[in-house]
Amino acid sequence: MKTGILLLNLGTPDSPSVSDVRKYLREFLMDPKVIDINPIGRWFLINAIIAPLRGPKSAKLYQSIWTKEGSPLLIHGKKLQEKLATSMGDNYHVAFGMRYQKPSLRNALLELRDAKVSRIIAVPLYPQYSSAATGSTIDAINAERKKIDGLPEIKIIDRFHHLEGYLNAVVATAKGFDHNDYDHVMFSFHGVPERQITKTSIEFGEGKCRFGNCCDVITKENQYCYRANCMQTALALAKRLNIPKEKYTICFQSRLGRTPWLKPFSDQVIIDLGKAGKKKILAFSPAFVADCLETIHEIGVEYDELFHEHGGEKVQLVPSLNSSDEWVKGLQEIILSAERS
């Protein structure tokens, strides 16, 4: 009897065309856990404003990172699936799917069912727990499970930012860069609205997040707080890489709209560092295990240009884990540990 491994990432358009990007944006942003406002307001915001106006702009950005093989996020996901399947051996069947668009979560589950696996270990590939990504993916798994007959037990790894397999893989990737060659280091995580942190705090813990030193240590109350997960990721990586506290900043990118989002904002940090006379920045994006629009273009291109505009010389992006050998090894360790527990 085989064990099924279900790898899941967020999603990507089928192509960088305006129509496919709009289709992706509508599916992604219509998720009530992504834009958690009144359903009527959400529908109007996405279909009347975001998709029509942002679609063409986003399509140009996707075109700039698209390769002959397709979307980088999809390419890295498939390569990770193939390498993990080889590493895990014949007693495991590894499937890969996306929360939004293709390859679909449903088809990945059907593949595992048809392979007659005895149980499934699902790994949403988001190191830090967030309601918008992890919570939404778990909801989708549970919804599909009710629709598909014959699925075995599914165990979900809902976060892994604190596990050695993940941290060791990031450190191995970072060894290609010496932080002493840079004036400053930034750990840039994907941002979320502050209200989503507050909601998660109420759901899983006690009281509301104070957006302060409550995230300095992971506790029973804040173990599902995205901000706390991000802080602990950066602290663990800085310790392993011997980066002194005064030399790095933890910040948040990709904000959307005018509601309060997690601070400090990564683009403002870039501006401030440039104005302060810093010339070279080393940038990590530990919320992503695979390079995508937010890493390749937002950090690698937009932030580099922004830094130049304010006196800096170079923002050097540390690549994501993608399908590196160390990540395959680390992911296997994470899965096997979950299987034993």
N, C-alpha and C positions, 0 to 999 in steps of 0.2 A: 504494500500500500504506500502510495506516494504522499508527501506533504506538498500542498500547493503554496506558492509564494506569489502574492499579488503586489506588484509595485505600482504606485499611483503618483502621477504628478498633476499639476493644475490644468494645463491645456495650452493649445496653440491653434491659430487659424489653419485651415487646410492649405491656404496659399496666402501670399501677401497682397492679393487683390483687394480692392475696396469692399466688394460685396462679401468676401469671405471674412475679412476683418470685422466688418459690421455684424455679421452673423455670430462670430465669436464673442464680440463685446456684448451683444444682446443676451446671449445665453449666460455668460459669466456674470454680468452686472445685474441681471434680473434675479439672481440668487438672493433671497432675503437675508442671508447671513453675510453677504458681501456689502450690499447697500441696505442697511437695516432701518428703513424708514417706512412710512405709510405706503401700502402696495400701490395705490393710485398715484401717489407722488413719485414713487420709484418708476412706474411704467412711463409716466410723462417725462421724467428726467432722462431716462435712457433712450426712449424711442423718439422723443421730440427734440432732444438737445445733444446728448452725448454721442449716440450712434451716428446721426447725420453729420455733426460737426467734427467729432474726433475721428471718425472712421477714415477719411482720406489722409489725415495727418498720421494716424497710427500705421496705415498701410505703407506710407513712405518709409517709416522707421523700420517696419518689418522687412521691406524690400532691401534696406541697407544691411541687414544681418543675415538675410536668407542665403543659403548655399545651394550648390547644384544638387545636393542630396535632400534639401528641404530645410525645415525649421531646426535650428540648433537644439532646442529643448527636446524635440522628438528624436533627433539623431542620437543625442546622448542617452536618452531613455532606452532606446532600442539596444544600443551598444552595452549599456549597463545590464539589461536583461540577458543578453547573450553571454556576457562574461560571467555573470553570477550563476547562470544555469550550468555553465561548464565547471565552475568552481564548486558548486553545491553537489553535483553528481547526479546519478541516475535515480536516487530516491526522492528527488524533488522535481517539481514542474514549476517553472517561473513564467508568469504572465505579466504583461505591462499594459496599463490603461491610463486614460486621462479623466479627470473630473468633468471637464468640458471638452466637447468635440471628439476627435478621433485620435487614436484607437479608443473606443468607449470603455467605460467601466463595465457596462453590461456584457460586452463581448469578451472582456478579459475573464469575467466570472463564468461565462458559458464555456470558455476554453478550459478552465480548471475543472468545471463539472464534468465535461466530456472526457477529460483526462482521468476521471474517476479517482481524484485525490481524496484522502481520508479526512483531511482538515486543511484549513487555509489560514496562513498568516499574512495579514494585510499590512503593508508599510506605506502609508501616505508619506511621500518624500519631502516633508517639511520638518526640519529639525526642531523648531520651536512650535509649541501648540498655539494655535489661534482659532477663534471661532469661525472666522471668514474662510480659512483654508482647511485646517484639520477638522473642525467641527462640521463644516459643510460636507466634506468628503465622507466622514463617518455616517452622517445622515443619509447620504446617497448610497453607501454600501448597505445600510440597514433597509433602505427602501427597495433596492434591487433584490435583496435577499428574500423579501416577502413575495416577490413576483416570480422568482426562478425556483422551480421545483428541483429537488435533489441536491441542493447545496449542503455541504457538511458544515461543521462548526467553523466560525470565523473568529480568529483572534486578531485584534488590531493593536499595532504599536503606535500609540498616539503622539509620541514625541521621543527624540533621542539626542537632544542637544547636550545632555550631560553624560552620555555614554562614551567609553573609551574608543570604541570602534570609529565613531564619527570624529571625535576630537583628534585622534591620532592621524586620521586621513587628512584633516585640514592642516595639521602641523606639517605633515609630509609634503603637501602641496606648497606650503609657505616657505619651505626650506630652499626653494629656488630664489628667494629674495632675502636679502639681509636688511633688517629694519634699521640698522646703523647707517645705511646709505641714504636714508630718508629723514626729512626734518620732522615728519609727523605721520602717525598711523591712524586711519579711521576704520571703525567697524560699522558699516552702514547696513542696517536692516530695513526690510520693507516696512513702511509705516502703516498704521491703522488708525481710525478715529478713536479718540480717547473714550468715547461712549462704549465702544466694544470691550475695552479693558474693564470698565466699570461693570458692565453686564456680566462678564466672565467672573469677576470678583464676587459678585452677588450669587451667581449660580454655583460656583465651586467652593468659595471660601466664606469669610465673615466680613461684612462691611464693604466699603468702597476703597478702591485703590487710591493712595495719596499721591501717586506719581512722584515719589521721593525715595528715601532710603528703605522703604518697605520692600524694595526689590533687591536689596543687597544680599539677601540670603534666601534660598528656596525653602519654603516651609509647606506644611500640609495645606495652609490656606491659600498660598499663591503659586502652587505647583503648576496650575493651568493658566497663570497670568502670562500673556505674551510678552509684556515688557520685562517681567522678571526672568523669563526664559532667555530673552535677548541679552539682558545684563549678565546673566550667569555664563552664557556662551562666550561673550567677549572677555570676561574676567578669566575664565578657564584658558582661553587661547592666549591671552596676554601673559599669563603665568607660565605656560608651557614654552612660549617663544621669548621669554625674558624681556618683554617690553615694559618699561617703567610706566607707572600710572600717569605721570605728567606728560608722557609722549603720545598718548592715544585718546581718541574721542569716540564715544558710542553715540550713534546718530541714526536717523530714520529718513528714508527716501520715498519717492513716488506718491506724495500726497495728492489728493483730488478733492476739489471743492473748498468751501470756506469754513466748514465746521472744524473745531479743534482736533488736531492730529498729534500723535506723539512727537515730542521735541527732545533734543534739538533737531532741526531739519538739516539733512546732509548738504543740500546746496548752499545753505547759509553758513554752515561750517567751512565749506570750501572757500566761500567769499572771505570769511573772517581770517582764515589761514593765509590766503593770498595777501590781504591787506596787512597782516602781521609780519610779512617778509619771508614766509616759508616758501621754499622753492620746489621741493619734491615731497609728494605724499604717496604712501603705500595704502591702498584701499582694499579691504576685505568686504565681502557681502555674504555673511554666513547664513542668511536665511534661505539661500538658494544652493541646492546641491548640483544643479546643472546650469550652465551659462545660457542666458536668454536675453530678451530685450532689455530688462532692467540692469543686467550686468554689462553686457557687451556694449550697448549704446548709451544708456543713462549714465553709467559710471565711466566707462572707457572712452566715450566721445563727449557727451554733454558736460560732464563734470571737468574733464580735461580742458575743454574750451573755456568754461567758466573760470577755471583756475588761471588760465593764461590772461584772461581779461582783467584779472585783479592782481597781476604781478607774479604769479607762479609760473613754473616751468613744466611740471609733469605730474599727472595723477596716474600712478601705476596700479592697474587692477590685478589682484591676485586671482587667477582663474578658479572657477568653481571645481568641485570634486569630479564632476562629469562621470567618466567611466574609468578613472585611474585604478591601477592595480591595488593601491592602498585602500581606496574606497570600497572596491569589491571585497577585499579581505575584511574591512571593518563592518560592512553591511552584513556579511556572512556571520560574523561574530554576534552582531545585534540580533539577527534572526534566530540563530541557534540558541542563544541565551533565552529569548522569548519562548522558544519551543520547549525548553527544559523547565521553565517556570510554571 
